[in-house]
């Protein structure tokens, strides 16, 4: 059975890896704008008495950033929510 320190170390390493992974997708360059997808990540952990443990992860798109190349500053950026696409 793993001890509490080894579980903590495993979780610390996992969270460090997630912190190094961007939740912003690859930019899509169009003629006059750049579209950048924004993704939500959710993780659920479960454990039992003994060596049994598990995790479930999910990714879902939540928004896109629409950046106009010809407009400087915040006036050239729109955040478009995809919440209306969820069922």
Protein Blocks (a to p, Z undefined) as FASTA:
>chain_A
ZZfklmmmmmmmmmmmmmmpccbdcddddfkbccdddddddddddddedjbdcddddddd
fbdcdddfkbgcjklpccddfklmpZZ
